Each structure stands twice: as C-alpha cells, then as structure tokens.
Amino acid sequence: MTPLTSAILLPAVIALALLPISWQLGVAALAGVPLLLGALWASAAFARRADTAADKANTALTERIIEFARTQQALRAARRVEPARSLVGNALASQHTATMRLLGMQIPGQLLFSIASQLALIVLAGTTAALTITGTLTVPEAIALIVVMVRYLEPFTAVSELAPALESTRATLGRIGSVLTAPVMVAGSGTWRDGAVVPRIEFDDVAFGYDGGSGPVLDGVSFCLQPGTTTAIVGPSGCGKSTILALIAGLHQPTRGRVLIDGTDVATLDARAQQAVCSVVFQHPYLFHGTIRDNVFAADPGASDDQFAQAVRLARVDELIARLPDGANTIVGEAGSALSGGERQRVSIARALLKAAPVLLVDEATSALDAENEAAVVDALAADPRSRTRVIVAHRLASIRHADRVLFVDDGRVVEDGSISELLTAGGRFSQFWRQQHEAAEWQILAE
C-alpha cells in the first residue's frame, strides 16, 4: 500500500484491534487518527502557498534560461549579453528566495505535526500505564502495546516526511490537468467527401476577435471564391489577412457569420475533415527534428516517391538536397535550425504541395526568400498540377502576379475586390499600395 493509504487504514485497523483488549486504548487510538491526519493537512497547508510560489519561480527560471540560450545570436550581435544575464540572474534570485521561503514555511508545519504525534503517544502511553497500574493490563501486555503504539504512529511519520514531495507532485499534476482540461478545437461531426471537386469558399458576414483583444480583427467580411481560382489577400500589417486563412482552415471559429467550403459550414466538419480540406504554408514555418524527407512526408505519409520528388522540385528543395552530403536524409535539427530561413520555408512549401488537399492556403510563403527563389516558388505554386482553390496572403506584390483576383483588406474589412488590372485602373488603395512598392523597388544608393 502507498504511505498515504497506510496512514489512513493501518492506524484505524490497529485502533479497532485494540477495542477488544481495552476499550479505553481503542477509543484513544481512534480519536488520534483524525487528530494526526488534521495535523498533516495543516502542515501541508502551511507550505502550500509557498510551494506554489516556488513552482512559479522554477517555471520562470526555466523559461528565462531557454530564452537566453535561444537568443544568443541576437544578444551577441547587439552586445546585450549583460542585460540578458541580469534577467537570468533575477530569475535565479527569485527562485532562491522562493525556495528559502518554502523551506521556512515547512518548519511550522513539521513542528505542529511533531507536537500532535507526541501528544498522541503520551495519551496512549499514559492510558497504558494507568491500566497497568490498576491491574487491567499485565506488564508484558503493556510492553507489547507500547510496541503496537509505535507502529501506529509510523505511517503518519512516513507521510509527514513525504509531504514536501506530495505537494510538489500535486503542483505538477495540476499543470498536467490544466493541459488535459484545456479547451479543444471546436469541431462538428460532419465529414468531407474524399475525391470531391475543387470547392468554392464563402465568407458570410464574418466577424472575429481574439480573447482579450481590444476589438474585432474582422468585421462584416463577405466574399465568394470560385473553385480552382487563385485569390490574393493584400493589405497593411495587422489588418486581418492571416486571420482569414486561419478561419478557412478551421483553426478558429468566427464570432459571427459563417465560413463555407462548397456550401458546408467549416464549423460543422469534424477535426479530421477540417484537416483534410486544407493544406497550409505558414508565415513562420516549423520543421520537426528529423530528415528533410520526414518533414515533407509529414503532410501525407502515404504519398509515393514520385509525388515527393515532384513536390520538392516545385518548391526548389531539390537544389538544396543535391548539394547536401546526405541529400533528403539530412537532419534539419530542432525547428530546422540546420537550415537557413529560406530553406526552411521551401521545405514547408514542399510539404504543403505534397498534401492532396483541395484548398491551398499560403501565408507570406516567400517572405524569407530572395528575389530569384521568390520568383521560382511563385511559379511553382502556379504550376502545381493539383486542381485546388488557392488563397495567398502577401505583402510583396511580386508574389501575387498569377492571382485571378485580389481582395484588399484594411481594418478588418474587404475594401476593394477585383482583378489586378481592375484595381490598378480604379486608382484606390490597392493601386496606391502597388505604386509604393514599385517606387521602393527603384530606390538606389547614389555615390557622392
């Protein structure tokens, strides 16, 4: 039995066994069980708040150390090593203070339990002595009962020694429980038709805001994207472009309105269907610690080698593979640390192209690429042989030259909608955006 179970059951069993021998001893032993358990609870309560503070300090220290390790390049380049060390030092000092406070708060609880256990022993031993003096018990019986009393107290003492570890375990289990009980992605029970035609995407008066945000990110967004078309979403930073992609992919649910894929509300699809419909290239790609091959095949483990070869060729990853000694079996490191930012982005694009999803969502896919690779990847997305409905978010207008349609988003609303030529002719926000980028591209550094 565990020490905690023993502390509850064994003393109670001993107390019940003493009743036929001496009801006075049995009653005293039974009364001691809740008394000692209460002392144990009070002992833990003394240290519980300090233990919570120490746990938070340990977590903060771990985060600071990881942050310090991950930002070494930036810190050294900026000559900001000392401030970073002071942050780690502050976390260490806080952790030391919290630990010392925890140790200090454990002392009163231990004293309380020691007093309670000594009182219980005095009461039981005194009762035994009194019964021996009156002749109710013989001396050998009294000695045997004293030994039983010591055994009666042993489980409580063991639990008292384990109390700090139990409190630490309670805090750990609390963190695990918060993960297990965290809200899951809301999904319906609908399924997606495998092999279905390329879908139409509709936004019907969609509004969305993040919890704790200052206001809605999207408000009253409505549009319809025809099957098999390529639509570019353009606009200033923070206007809600990436949020539109997240809603299409089912990563968030709108606070108002509906997002429909081929007439089916995304919110009614189950998680598997939501994942099957869309293939996504994120702005900040994440690669798993494994080979290039593993990272690309993560999108579709059942894909053939020919499909893999086609995806890496379209994303220009074949050039990367050709110059690496281990080729596609090269380990990319944690989060792709062995590759450059552009190389990581190209691998993530290959991963998205490999997945046989009818909707392709691209969020700033060329942001980390040079002009040559950007042009190649844009051409690759256009040359993707799979029939898909594509939605591309871009800041650089060179990335959207193959788009059939442009949605210009500003302040959470679609303010302009049309083809590139139509919007340029209209002379509105998109035209101004285009002109600013064109002028910036022509900047030159003049020598004096």
C-alpha positions in Angstrom: 0.0 0.0 0.0 1.1 3.6 -0.5 2.2 5.6 2.5 -0.9 7.8 2.3 -3.2 4.8 2.3 -1.2 3.2 5.1 -1.6 6.4 7.2 -5.3 6.1 6.9 -6.0 2.4 7.1 -3.3 0.9 9.3 -3.9 3.2 12.4 -7.6 2.6 12.1 -7.1 -1.1 11.9 -4.8 -1.0 15.0 -7.3 1.1 16.9 -10.2 -1.3 16.1 -8.0 -4.2 17.1 -7.3 -2.5 20.5 -11.0 -2.2 21.3 -11.4 -5.9 22.5 -8.2 -5.6 24.5 -9.0 -2.3 26.1 -11.8 0.0 25.0 -10.0 3.0 26.5 -7.0 2.4 24.4 -9.1 1.7 21.3 -11.1 4.9 21.7 -7.9 6.9 22.3 -6.3 5.4 19.2 -9.4 6.1 17.0 -9.5 9.7 18.3 -5.9 10.0 17.3 -6.4 9.2 13.6 -8.4 12.3 12.7 -6.2 14.4 15.0 -3.0 13.3 13.3 -4.5 13.5 9.8 -5.6 17.0 10.6 -2.1 17.9 11.7 -0.7 16.5 8.4 -3.2 18.6 6.5 -2.4 21.7 8.5 1.3 21.0 7.9 0.8 20.9 4.2 -1.4 24.0 4.2 1.4 26.0 5.8 3.7 25.3 2.9 1.1 25.1 0.1 1.2 28.8 -0.8 5.0 29.0 -0.6 5.2 25.8 -2.7 3.0 27.4 -5.4 5.3 30.5 -5.4 8.4 28.2 -5.7 6.9 26.3 -8.5 6.1 29.5 -10.4 9.7 30.7 -9.8 11.1 27.4 -11.1 9.0 27.7 -14.2 10.1 31.3 -14.8 13.7 30.4 -14.3 13.4 27.6 -16.9 11.8 29.9 -19.4 14.5 32.5 -18.9 17.3 30.0 -19.3 15.7 28.7 -22.5 15.1 32.2 -23.8 18.8 33.1 -23.0 20.0 30.1 -24.9 17.8 30.6 -27.9 18.6 34.3 -28.3 22.4 34.0 -28.2 22.9 35.2 -31.7 20.7 38.3 -31.3 22.2 39.1 -27.9 25.8 38.8 -29.0 25.2 40.8 -32.2 23.5 43.6 -30.2 26.2 43.3 -27.4 23.3 42.8 -25.0 24.7 39.9 -23.1 24.9 41.5 -19.7 21.2 42.6 -19.6 20.2 39.1 -20.6 22.3 37.7 -17.8 20.7 40.0 -15.4 17.3 38.7 -16.4 18.5 35.1 -15.8 20.2 36.4 -12.6 16.9 37.9 -11.4 15.1 34.7 -12.1 17.7 32.8 -10.1 17.4 35.2 -7.2 13.6 34.9 -7.3 13.9 31.1 -7.4 16.3 31.1 -4.4 14.1 33.4 -2.4 11.0 31.3 -3.1 12.9 28.1 -2.2 14.1 29.5 1.1 10.6 30.8 1.9 9.3 27.3 1.2 11.8 25.7 3.5 10.9 28.3 6.2 7.2 27.6 5.8 7.7 23.9 6.2 9.2 24.3 9.7 6.0 25.4 11.4 4.1 22.5 9.8 6.7 20.0 10.9 6.6 21.3 14.4 2.8 21.1 14.5 2.8 17.5 13.4 5.6 16.6 15.9 3.6 18.1 18.7 0.5 16.3 17.6 2.3 12.9 17.3 4.0 13.4 20.7 0.6 14.2 22.3 -0.9 11.1 20.8 1.9 8.9 22.0 1.7 10.5 25.5 -2.1 9.9 25.7 -1.7 6.2 24.5 1.3 5.5 26.7 -0.3 7.2 29.7 -3.5 5.2 29.2 -1.5 2.0 29.0 0.5 2.9 32.2 -2.7 3.7 34.1 -4.3 0.4 33.0 -1.2 -1.4 34.1 -1.2 0.3 37.5 -4.8 -0.6 38.1 -4.1 -4.2 37.1 -6.2 -4.2 34.0 -3.1 -5.0 31.9 0.0 -7.0 32.8 3.5 -5.7 32.3 4.2 -7.9 29.3 0.9 -6.8 27.8 1.8 -3.2 28.4 5.2 -3.6 26.7 3.6 -5.3 23.7 1.0 -2.5 23.4 3.8 0.2 23.5 5.4 -1.5 20.5 2.0 -1.5 18.8 1.6 2.2 19.5 4.9 3.0 17.9 3.8 1.0 14.8 0.5 3.0 15.0 2.5 6.3 14.6 4.9 5.1 11.9 2.6 5.6 8.8 1.9 9.2 9.9 5.6 9.9 10.3 6.3 8.5 6.8 3.6 10.7 5.3 5.0 13.7 7.1 8.4 13.1 5.6 6.8 12.7 2.1 4.7 15.8 2.5 7.0 18.2 0.5 7.2 15.7 -2.3 3.5 15.2 -2.3 2.9 19.0 -2.5 5.4 19.2 -5.4 3.6 16.3 -7.1 0.2 18.0 -6.5 1.5 21.1 -8.3 2.9 19.0 -11.2 -0.4 17.1 -11.5 -2.2 20.5 -11.5 -0.2 21.7 -14.5 -0.8 18.4 -16.3 -4.5 18.7 -15.5 -4.6 22.2 -16.9 -3.3 20.8 -20.2 -5.7 17.9 -20.3 -8.7 20.0 -19.5 -7.7 22.9 -21.8 -10.5 23.8 -24.4 -10.1 21.7 -27.5 -10.7 22.9 -31.0 -14.4 23.1 -31.6 -15.4 20.8 -34.3 -18.7 19.3 -35.6 -19.5 15.8 -36.7 -19.7 16.4 -40.5 -17.4 14.6 -42.9 -15.7 15.7 -46.1 -16.3 13.9 -49.4 -13.0 12.3 -50.4 -12.3 13.0 -54.1 -14.8 15.8 -54.2 -14.5 18.5 -56.8 -12.4 21.6 -56.0 -14.5 23.6 -53.6 -15.9 27.1 -53.5 -15.1 29.2 -50.4 -17.5 31.7 -49.0 -17.5 34.2 -46.1 -20.9 35.2 -45.0 -20.9 38.4 -42.8 -17.9 37.0 -40.8 -16.7 38.8 -37.7 -13.8 37.6 -35.4 -11.9 38.8 -32.4 -9.3 37.2 -30.2 -10.0 36.7 -26.5 -8.7 39.7 -24.6 -8.2 41.7 -27.8 -9.1 45.4 -28.0 -11.6 44.9 -30.7 -12.7 42.7 -33.7 -9.9 41.7 -36.1 -12.5 41.1 -38.8 -15.9 42.7 -39.0 -18.6 42.1 -41.7 -16.4 40.2 -44.1 -18.2 38.7 -47.1 -16.9 37.3 -50.3 -17.1 34.2 -52.5 -14.0 32.5 -54.1 -14.8 30.4 -57.1 -13.5 26.8 -57.4 -10.0 26.4 -58.8 -9.1 30.1 -58.7 -6.2 31.8 -57.1 -7.1 34.7 -54.8 -4.6 37.1 -53.3 -5.3 38.8 -50.0 -3.3 42.1 -49.7 -3.3 44.8 -47.1 -1.3 46.5 -44.4 0.1 44.6 -41.4 -2.4 43.7 -38.8 -5.5 44.1 -41.0 -6.7 40.5 -40.6 -5.2 38.7 -43.6 -3.7 35.8 -41.7 -6.9 35.5 -39.6 -8.9 34.9 -42.8 -6.7 31.9 -43.6 -7.0 30.6 -40.1 -10.8 30.7 -40.3 -10.8 28.9 -43.7 -8.5 26.2 -42.2 -10.8 25.8 -39.2 -8.1 26.9 -36.7 -10.6 29.5 -35.3 -14.3 29.8 -35.3 -16.0 33.2 -36.2 -17.7 35.1 -33.5 -20.4 36.0 -36.1 -21.3 34.7 -39.5 -20.2 31.5 -41.4 -17.3 30.2 -43.3 -18.5 27.8 -46.0 -16.5 25.4 -48.1 -18.6 24.1 -51.0 -21.7 25.1 -49.1 -20.7 23.3 -45.9 -20.0 25.3 -42.8 -16.5 24.7 -41.6 -17.7 24.7 -38.0 -19.8 21.6 -38.8 -16.9 19.5 -40.0 -15.2 17.1 -37.7 -11.5 17.6 -36.9 -10.3 15.0 -39.5 -12.4 16.6 -42.2 -11.1 20.1 -41.4 -7.5 18.9 -41.6 -8.2 17.0 -44.9 -9.7 20.0 -46.7 -6.8 22.5 -46.4 -3.0 22.5 -46.9 -1.3 25.4 -45.3 2.0 27.2 -45.7 2.5 29.3 -42.6 4.4 32.6 -42.4 6.8 31.1 -39.8 7.4 27.5 -40.8 8.2 24.9 -38.2 10.3 21.8 -39.1 10.4 18.8 -36.9 13.7 17.3 -35.7 14.2 14.8 -38.4 15.2 14.5 -42.0 14.1 16.7 -44.9 12.2 13.6 -46.2 10.4 13.1 -42.9 9.4 16.7 -42.8 7.9 16.7 -46.3 6.2 13.3 -45.9 4.6 14.6 -42.6 1.9 16.1 -44.8 1.0 12.8 -46.4 2.8 9.7 -45.1 1.2 7.6 -47.8 2.5 9.6 -50.8 4.7 8.0 -53.3 8.3 8.8 -54.0 7.3 10.3 -57.4 4.9 12.6 -55.6 7.7 13.5 -53.1 10.1 14.2 -56.0 7.5 16.4 -57.7 6.8 18.5 -54.6 10.5 19.1 -53.8 11.2 20.0 -57.4 8.3 22.6 -57.5 9.5 24.1 -54.2 13.1 24.2 -55.3 14.1 21.9 -52.5 15.7 19.5 -55.0 18.6 22.1 -55.4 19.1 22.0 -51.6 19.0 18.2 -51.5 21.5 18.0 -54.3 24.2 20.0 -52.5 23.8 18.3 -49.1 26.0 15.2 -48.5 23.1 13.2 -47.1 20.6 14.6 -49.5 17.0 14.2 -48.4 18.1 12.2 -45.4 19.9 15.3 -43.9 18.8 16.0 -40.3 17.3 19.5 -40.2 17.8 19.9 -36.4 15.3 21.3 -33.9 12.9 23.6 -35.6 15.0 23.3 -38.7 18.0 25.1 -37.1 20.4 23.4 -39.5 18.8 25.2 -42.5 18.5 28.9 -43.4 15.2 30.7 -43.1 14.6 30.5 -46.9 15.5 26.8 -46.9 13.0 26.1 -44.1 10.3 27.9 -46.0 11.0 26.0 -49.2 10.7 22.7 -47.2 7.4 23.8 -45.7 6.1 24.7 -49.2 7.1 21.2 -50.5 5.2 19.7 -47.5 2.1 21.7 -48.4 2.3 20.8 -52.1 2.6 17.1 -51.3 -0.7 17.1 -49.4 -3.6 16.2 -51.6 -5.9 18.9 -50.2 -8.4 20.7 -52.4 -7.7 24.1 -50.7 -4.1 25.6 -50.6 -3.6 28.4 -48.1 -0.3 30.3 -48.4 0.6 32.9 -45.7 3.6 35.0 -46.8 5.3 31.9 -48.2 8.1 34.0 -49.9 8.8 36.4 -47.1 12.1 34.7 -46.3 13.2 34.1 -49.9 15.5 36.1 -52.2 14.1 37.6 -55.4 15.3 34.6 -57.5 13.8 32.0 -55.3 10.7 34.0 -54.7 10.0 34.1 -58.4 10.7 30.3 -58.7 8.3 29.5 -55.8 5.6 31.7 -57.2 5.9 30.0 -60.5 5.9 26.6 -58.7 2.6 27.4 -56.8 1.1 28.4 -60.2 2.4 25.2 -61.8 1.1 22.9 -59.1 -0.6 20.2 -61.1 -3.2 19.5 -58.5 -6.5 21.3 -59.1 -7.1 23.4 -56.0 -8.7 26.6 -54.8 -5.7 28.8 -53.7 -5.7 31.7 -51.3 -2.4 33.6 -50.9 -1.6 36.3 -48.4 1.3 38.5 -49.5 3.0 41.8 -48.7 5.2 41.7 -51.8 3.2 42.2 -54.9 5.6 40.1 -56.9 4.1 37.1 -55.1 0.6 37.6 -56.5 1.2 38.2 -60.2 -0.6 34.9 -61.0 -3.6 35.7 -58.9 -7.0 35.7 -60.7 -8.5 38.0 -58.1 -7.3 40.4 -55.3 -9.0 41.2 -52.0 -7.6 44.3 -50.4 -8.2 44.2 -46.6 -7.9 47.1 -44.3 -9.0 47.5 -40.7 -10.8 44.1 -40.7 -12.9 44.7 -43.8 -12.6 44.0 -47.5 -12.4 47.5 -49.0 -11.5 46.5 -52.6 -12.2 43.4 -54.7 -11.3 42.6 -58.3 -8.5 41.6 -60.6 -5.1 43.2 -60.5 -5.8 45.2 -63.7 -9.2 46.3 -62.4 -7.9 47.5 -59.1 -4.9 49.3 -60.7 -7.3 51.1 -63.1 -9.6 52.1 -60.2 -6.8 54.0 -58.5 -7.8 53.1 -55.0 -6.0 51.6 -52.0 -4.5 48.7 -53.9 -3.2 51.0 -56.7 -1.5 53.1 -54.0 -0.1 50.1 -52.4 1.2 48.8 -55.7 2.8 52.2 -56.6 4.5 52.5 -53.2 6.2 49.1 -53.6 7.1 49.9 -57.2 8.8 53.1 -56.1 10.6 51.3 -53.3 11.9 48.7 -55.7 13.5 51.5 -57.8 15.4 53.1 -54.9 19.1 53.5 -55.5 22.1 54.4 -53.3 23.9 57.3 -55.0 27.6 57.7 -54.7 28.9 61.1 -53.8 
